[in-house]
Amino acid sequence: MRYVPGKSISAVVCVSALCAFLAMPRVTAQVPSEKRAAAAQEKPNTQALLQNAMTHLEEARNDLKNADTDKEGHKTKAESSVDSAMNEVRAALKADYSGKK
């Protein structure tokens, strides 16, 4: 695989967005009960979403590994961030979401 300019940056942006999503607090106390009931019926498949995120992180990690220069240490930091995000997604995949709110 050859290096494509801008691809590593998009991988870092994806990792940052994933980290922000995983760190986002769940605010349900401010949502009216009718909306909470409607949202409960529309629950996404969390396991599938997390697996999809893991696939994207693996692709980002491969792209970073194949990049030819370190870009003043930013490539190494990005690889570390991707590794951390992958560990968090693995932990989330192992977590039992049933019955937890």
ZABA-98254 format. One record per residue: x, y, z negated of N, C-alpha, C, O in turn; residue in one letter. Coordinates in nm, 3 decimals, decimal comma. Layout:
// residues N
NODE | X | Y | Z | X | Y | Z | X | Y | Z | X | Y | Z | A
...
***
This chain:
// residues 101
NODE | 0,084 | -0,116 | 0,000 | 0,000 | 0,000 | 0,000 | 0,089 | 0,123 | 0,000 | 0,186 | 0,128 | -0,076 | M
NODE | 0,059 | 0,220 | 0,082 | 0,143 | 0,339 | 0,086 | 0,080 | 0,450 | 0,004 | -0,040 | 0,449 | -0,025 | R
NODE | 0,162 | 0,547 | -0,034 | 0,117 | 0,660 | -0,116 | 0,033 | 0,755 | -0,031 | 0,074 | 0,793 | 0,079 | Y
NODE | -0,081 | 0,792 | -0,082 | -0,168 | 0,888 | -0,015 | -0,178 | 1,011 | -0,104 | -0,228 | 1,001 | -0,216 | V
NODE | -0,131 | 1,127 | -0,056 | -0,137 | 1,248 | -0,138 | -0,279 | 1,277 | -0,184 | -0,373 | 1,266 | -0,105 | P
NODE | -0,294 | 1,313 | -0,309 | -0,425 | 1,346 | -0,364 | -0,497 | 1,228 | -0,425 | -0,590 | 1,248 | -0,504 | G
NODE | -0,459 | 1,107 | -0,391 | -0,528 | 0,988 | -0,442 | -0,500 | 0,970 | -0,591 | -0,589 | 0,933 | -0,667 | K
NODE | -0,375 | 0,997 | -0,634 | -0,342 | 0,986 | -0,776 | -0,417 | 1,089 | -0,858 | -0,460 | 1,061 | -0,970 | S
NODE | -0,433 | 1,206 | -0,801 | -0,506 | 1,311 | -0,872 | -0,652 | 1,269 | -0,890 | -0,710 | 1,291 | -0,996 | I
NODE | -0,710 | 1,211 | -0,787 | -0,849 | 1,167 | -0,800 | -0,861 | 1,055 | -0,903 | -0,962 | 1,044 | -0,972 | S
NODE | -0,758 | 0,972 | -0,914 | -0,760 | 0,866 | -1,014 | -0,756 | 0,926 | -1,154 | -0,827 | 0,880 | -1,244 | A
NODE | -0,674 | 1,029 | -1,173 | -0,666 | 1,095 | -1,304 | -0,799 | 1,163 | -1,337 | -0,843 | 1,160 | -1,452 | V
NODE | -0,862 | 1,223 | -1,237 | -0,992 | 1,287 | -1,260 | -1,095 | 1,182 | -1,300 | -1,176 | 1,205 | -1,390 | V
NODE | -1,094 | 1,066 | -1,235 | -1,187 | 0,958 | -1,269 | -1,164 | 0,909 | -1,412 | -1,259 | 0,885 | -1,486 | C
NODE | -1,038 | 0,895 | -1,449 | -1,007 | 0,850 | -1,585 | -1,053 | 0,953 | -1,685 | -1,109 | 0,918 | -1,789 | V
NODE | -1,030 | 1,081 | -1,656 | -1,073 | 1,187 | -1,747 | -1,224 | 1,187 | -1,763 | -1,276 | 1,204 | -1,874 | S
NODE | -1,295 | 1,169 | -1,652 | -1,442 | 1,165 | -1,660 | -1,489 | 1,046 | -1,741 | -1,583 | 1,058 | -1,820 | A
NODE | -1,425 | 0,931 | -1,724 | -1,462 | 0,812 | -1,800 | -1,437 | 0,833 | -1,949 | -1,521 | 0,799 | -2,032 | L
NODE | -1,322 | 0,890 | -1,982 | -1,291 | 0,917 | -2,123 | -1,392 | 1,013 | -2,184 | -1,435 | 0,995 | -2,298 | C
NODE | -1,431 | 1,115 | -2,108 | -1,530 | 1,210 | -2,157 | -1,664 | 1,141 | -2,178 | -1,733 | 1,168 | -2,277 | A
NODE | -1,701 | 1,051 | -2,087 | -1,827 | 0,978 | -2,102 | -1,826 | 0,890 | -2,226 | -1,924 | 0,887 | -2,301 | F
NODE | -1,715 | 0,819 | -2,247 | -1,707 | 0,729 | -2,362 | -1,702 | 0,805 | -2,494 | -1,745 | 0,753 | -2,597 | L
NODE | -1,650 | 0,928 | -2,490 | -1,640 | 1,006 | -2,613 | -1,765 | 1,088 | -2,640 | -1,779 | 1,146 | -2,748 | A
NODE | -1,856 | 1,095 | -2,544 | -1,975 | 1,177 | -2,556 | -2,068 | 1,123 | -2,666 | -2,106 | 1,006 | -2,663 | M
NODE | -2,105 | 1,210 | -2,762 | -2,196 | 1,163 | -2,867 | -2,338 | 1,143 | -2,813 | -2,381 | 1,213 | -2,721 | P
NODE | -2,404 | 1,050 | -2,870 | -2,543 | 1,025 | -2,831 | -2,634 | 1,112 | -2,918 | -2,641 | 1,095 | -3,040 | R
NODE | -2,703 | 1,203 | -2,854 | -2,791 | 1,294 | -2,927 | -2,933 | 1,251 | -2,900 | -2,989 | 1,282 | -2,794 | V
NODE | -2,993 | 1,181 | -2,995 | -3,132 | 1,137 | -2,977 | -3,226 | 1,208 | -3,072 | -3,347 | 1,209 | -3,050 | T
NODE | -3,173 | 1,268 | -3,177 | -3,258 | 1,333 | -3,276 | -3,330 | 1,453 | -3,216 | -3,438 | 1,489 | -3,262 | A
NODE | -3,272 | 1,517 | -3,114 | -3,332 | 1,637 | -3,055 | -3,427 | 1,603 | -2,941 | -3,490 | 1,694 | -2,885 | Q
NODE | -3,438 | 1,478 | -2,904 | -3,524 | 1,438 | -2,793 | -3,660 | 1,397 | -2,849 | -3,667 | 1,315 | -2,940 | V
NODE | -3,769 | 1,454 | -2,794 | -3,902 | 1,416 | -2,841 | -3,925 | 1,265 | -2,825 | -3,867 | 1,202 | -2,737 | P
NODE | -4,010 | 1,210 | -2,911 | -4,032 | 1,066 | -2,912 | -4,086 | 1,013 | -2,780 | -4,055 | 0,900 | -2,743 | S
NODE | -4,167 | 1,093 | -2,707 | -4,219 | 1,047 | -2,578 | -4,105 | 1,026 | -2,478 | -4,103 | 0,928 | -2,403 | E
NODE | -4,012 | 1,119 | -2,479 | -3,900 | 1,109 | -2,386 | -3,808 | 0,995 | -2,426 | -3,751 | 0,929 | -2,339 | K
NODE | -3,791 | 0,971 | -2,556 | -3,708 | 0,859 | -2,600 | -3,768 | 0,727 | -2,556 | -3,697 | 0,636 | -2,515 | R
NODE | -3,901 | 0,716 | -2,566 | -3,969 | 0,593 | -2,525 | -3,952 | 0,571 | -2,375 | -3,929 | 0,458 | -2,331 | A
NODE | -3,964 | 0,678 | -2,296 | -3,947 | 0,666 | -2,151 | -3,803 | 0,629 | -2,118 | -3,778 | 0,548 | -2,029 | A
NODE | -3,709 | 0,687 | -2,189 | -3,568 | 0,658 | -2,163 | -3,534 | 0,514 | -2,201 | -3,449 | 0,452 | -2,138 | A
NODE | -3,599 | 0,462 | -2,304 | -3,573 | 0,324 | -2,347 | -3,614 | 0,225 | -2,239 | -3,553 | 0,119 | -2,226 | A
NODE | -3,717 | 0,259 | -2,162 | -3,761 | 0,170 | -2,056 | -3,668 | 0,176 | -1,935 | -3,666 | 0,084 | -1,853 | Q
NODE | -3,590 | 0,284 | -1,922 | -3,504 | 0,303 | -1,806 | -3,357 | 0,279 | -1,839 | -3,269 | 0,337 | -1,775 | E
NODE | -3,328 | 0,195 | -1,937 | -3,190 | 0,171 | -1,978 | -3,110 | 0,111 | -1,863 | -3,152 | 0,015 | -1,799 | K
NODE | -2,992 | 0,170 | -1,837 | -2,907 | 0,112 | -1,733 | -2,839 | -0,015 | -1,785 | -2,834 | -0,039 | -1,906 | P
NODE | -2,790 | -0,094 | -1,696 | -2,719 | -0,215 | -1,732 | -2,577 | -0,174 | -1,775 | -2,487 | -0,162 | -1,691 | N
NODE | -2,559 | -0,153 | -1,904 | -2,432 | -0,103 | -1,957 | -2,316 | -0,195 | -1,922 | -2,208 | -0,148 | -1,885 | T
NODE | -2,338 | -0,323 | -1,933 | -2,232 | -0,420 | -1,904 | -2,184 | -0,405 | -1,759 | -2,064 | -0,407 | -1,734 | Q
NODE | -2,276 | -0,390 | -1,666 | -2,240 | -0,375 | -1,525 | -2,168 | -0,243 | -1,501 | -2,073 | -0,237 | -1,423 | A
NODE | -2,214 | -0,137 | -1,566 | -2,149 | -0,006 | -1,551 | -2,007 | -0,009 | -1,605 | -1,916 | 0,048 | -1,544 | L
NODE | -1,988 | -0,074 | -1,718 | -1,854 | -0,083 | -1,775 | -1,763 | -0,168 | -1,688 | -1,645 | -0,136 | -1,671 | L
NODE | -1,815 | -0,276 | -1,632 | -1,735 | -0,360 | -1,542 | -1,695 | -0,282 | -1,418 | -1,583 | -0,295 | -1,368 | Q
NODE | -1,788 | -0,201 | -1,366 | -1,759 | -0,116 | -1,251 | -1,650 | -0,015 | -1,285 | -1,560 | 0,009 | -1,205 | N
NODE | -1,658 | 0,043 | -1,404 | -1,554 | 0,137 | -1,448 | -1,419 | 0,068 | -1,458 | -1,317 | 0,125 | -1,421 | A
NODE | -1,418 | -0,055 | -1,508 | -1,292 | -0,131 | -1,519 | -1,232 | -0,155 | -1,381 | -1,110 | -0,145 | -1,364 | M
NODE | -1,315 | -0,186 | -1,284 | -1,266 | -0,207 | -1,147 | -1,200 | -0,080 | -1,094 | -1,092 | -0,086 | -1,034 | T
NODE | -1,265 | 0,034 | -1,116 | -1,208 | 0,161 | -1,071 | -1,077 | 0,194 | -1,143 | -0,984 | 0,246 | -1,083 | H
NODE | -1,072 | 0,163 | -1,272 | -0,950 | 0,188 | -1,347 | -0,835 | 0,099 | -1,298 | -0,721 | 0,144 | -1,290 | L
NODE | -0,866 | -0,025 | -1,265 | -0,763 | -0,115 | -1,212 | -0,710 | -0,063 | -1,078 | -0,590 | -0,069 | -1,052 | E
NODE | -0,800 | -0,012 | -0,994 | -0,758 | 0,047 | -0,867 | -0,672 | 0,171 | -0,890 | -0,571 | 0,190 | -0,822 | E
NODE | -0,711 | 0,253 | -0,987 | -0,633 | 0,373 | -1,018 | -0,495 | 0,334 | -1,069 | -0,396 | 0,397 | -1,032 | A
NODE | -0,488 | 0,231 | -1,152 | -0,359 | 0,185 | -1,207 | -0,268 | 0,136 | -1,094 | -0,149 | 0,167 | -1,093 | R
NODE | -0,323 | 0,061 | -0,999 | -0,244 | 0,015 | -0,884 | -0,195 | 0,133 | -0,800 | -0,080 | 0,134 | -0,757 | N
NODE | -0,282 | 0,231 | -0,777 | -0,241 | 0,349 | -0,700 | -0,128 | 0,423 | -0,770 | -0,033 | 0,467 | -0,705 | D
NODE | -0,138 | 0,437 | -0,902 | -0,034 | 0,506 | -0,976 | 0,098 | 0,429 | -0,972 | 0,205 | 0,488 | -0,958 | L
NODE | 0,090 | 0,297 | -0,984 | 0,212 | 0,215 | -0,978 | 0,281 | 0,229 | -0,843 | 0,404 | 0,230 | -0,836 | K
NODE | 0,203 | 0,241 | -0,736 | 0,259 | 0,247 | -0,602 | 0,304 | 0,386 | -0,561 | 0,369 | 0,401 | -0,458 | N
NODE | 0,271 | 0,487 | -0,639 | 0,317 | 0,622 | -0,608 | 0,469 | 0,626 | -0,621 | 0,525 | 0,570 | -0,716 | A
NODE | 0,536 | 0,692 | -0,528 | 0,682 | 0,683 | -0,522 | 0,756 | 0,778 | -0,616 | 0,872 | 0,752 | -0,649 | D
NODE | 0,695 | 0,884 | -0,660 | 0,765 | 0,977 | -0,751 | 0,684 | 0,997 | -0,877 | 0,563 | 0,975 | -0,880 | T
NODE | 0,754 | 1,041 | -0,983 | 0,689 | 1,057 | -1,113 | 0,622 | 1,192 | -1,129 | 0,543 | 1,210 | -1,221 | D
NODE | 0,651 | 1,286 | -1,044 | 0,588 | 1,419 | -1,049 | 0,605 | 1,484 | -1,186 | 0,508 | 1,520 | -1,253 | K
NODE | 0,731 | 1,499 | -1,228 | 0,769 | 1,566 | -1,354 | 0,707 | 1,499 | -1,477 | 0,673 | 1,566 | -1,573 | E
NODE | 0,693 | 1,370 | -1,473 | 0,641 | 1,295 | -1,588 | 0,491 | 1,278 | -1,590 | 0,438 | 1,206 | -1,675 | G
NODE | 0,421 | 1,343 | -1,499 | 0,274 | 1,335 | -1,499 | 0,224 | 1,198 | -1,456 | 0,121 | 1,151 | -1,504 | H
NODE | 0,297 | 1,132 | -1,366 | 0,257 | 0,998 | -1,323 | 0,261 | 0,901 | -1,441 | 0,169 | 0,822 | -1,461 | K
NODE | 0,367 | 0,909 | -1,520 | 0,381 | 0,822 | -1,637 | 0,270 | 0,849 | -1,737 | 0,213 | 0,756 | -1,794 | T
NODE | 0,238 | 0,976 | -1,760 | 0,130 | 1,012 | -1,852 | -0,004 | 0,961 | -1,798 | -0,088 | 0,913 | -1,874 | K
NODE | -0,024 | 0,972 | -1,668 | -0,149 | 0,924 | -1,608 | -0,161 | 0,773 | -1,623 | -0,268 | 0,722 | -1,654 | A
NODE | -0,050 | 0,700 | -1,602 | -0,052 | 0,555 | -1,621 | -0,087 | 0,520 | -1,764 | -0,164 | 0,427 | -1,789 | E
NODE | -0,032 | 0,594 | -1,859 | -0,063 | 0,570 | -2,000 | -0,210 | 0,597 | -2,029 | -0,274 | 0,523 | -2,104 | S
NODE | -0,263 | 0,704 | -1,970 | -0,405 | 0,738 | -1,989 | -0,495 | 0,630 | -1,931 | -0,596 | 0,593 | -1,991 | S
NODE | -0,459 | 0,578 | -1,814 | -0,538 | 0,472 | -1,752 | -0,533 | 0,347 | -1,838 | -0,636 | 0,281 | -1,858 | V
NODE | -0,415 | 0,314 | -1,890 | -0,403 | 0,196 | -1,977 | -0,491 | 0,212 | -2,101 | -0,557 | 0,117 | -2,143 | D
NODE | -0,491 | 0,332 | -2,160 | -0,575 | 0,357 | -2,278 | -0,723 | 0,344 | -2,243 | -0,800 | 0,284 | -2,318 | S
NODE | -0,761 | 0,401 | -2,130 | -0,901 | 0,391 | -2,087 | -0,941 | 0,246 | -2,062 | -1,052 | 0,206 | -2,097 | A
NODE | -0,851 | 0,168 | -2,003 | -0,880 | 0,026 | -1,979 | -0,898 | -0,048 | -2,110 | -0,985 | -0,135 | -2,121 | M
NODE | -0,817 | -0,016 | -2,210 | -0,832 | -0,080 | -2,341 | -0,966 | -0,045 | -2,404 | -1,031 | -0,130 | -2,464 | N
NODE | -1,008 | 0,081 | -2,389 | -1,138 | 0,122 | -2,444 | -1,253 | 0,052 | -2,373 | -1,350 | 0,011 | -2,437 | E
NODE | -1,243 | 0,039 | -2,242 | -1,350 | -0,029 | -2,167 | -1,354 | -0,176 | -2,204 | -1,463 | -0,234 | -2,218 | V
NODE | -1,237 | -0,239 | -2,222 | -1,234 | -0,380 | -2,266 | -1,304 | -0,393 | -2,402 | -1,382 | -0,487 | -2,423 | R
NODE | -1,276 | -0,300 | -2,493 | -1,339 | -0,304 | -2,625 | -1,490 | -0,285 | -2,612 | -1,567 | -0,351 | -2,682 | A
NODE | -1,531 | -0,196 | -2,524 | -1,675 | -0,173 | -2,504 | -1,742 | -0,296 | -2,444 | -1,855 | -0,330 | -2,480 | A
NODE | -1,672 | -0,364 | -2,353 | -1,729 | -0,485 | -2,294 | -1,746 | -0,596 | -2,398 | -1,838 | -0,677 | -2,388 | L
NODE | -1,658 | -0,599 | -2,497 | -1,668 | -0,701 | -2,602 | -1,773 | -0,666 | -2,706 | -1,824 | -0,754 | -2,776 | K
NODE | -1,806 | -0,538 | -2,717 | -1,902 | -0,494 | -2,819 | -2,042 | -0,548 | -2,788 | -2,079 | -0,566 | -2,672 | A
NODE | -2,116 | -0,572 | -2,891 | -2,253 | -0,620 | -2,876 | -2,347 | -0,500 | -2,884 | -2,364 | -0,440 | -2,990 | D
NODE | -2,407 | -0,466 | -2,770 | -2,497 | -0,350 | -2,766 | -2,640 | -0,385 | -2,806 | -2,719 | -0,295 | -2,835 | Y
NODE | -2,674 | -0,511 | -2,809 | -2,811 | -0,546 | -2,842 | -2,838 | -0,519 | -2,989 | -2,764 | -0,562 | -3,077 | S
NODE | -2,944 | -0,447 | -3,013 | -2,983 | -0,417 | -3,150 | -2,915 | -0,295 | -3,208 | -2,951 | -0,253 | -3,317 | G
NODE | -2,818 | -0,237 | -3,139 | -2,751 | -0,117 | -3,188 | -2,813 | 0,004 | -3,122 | -2,855 | 0,000 | -3,006 | K
NODE | -2,819 | 0,112 | -3,198 | -2,877 | 0,235 | -3,145 | -2,777 | 0,346 | -3,150 | -2,808 | 0,458 | -3,110 | K
***
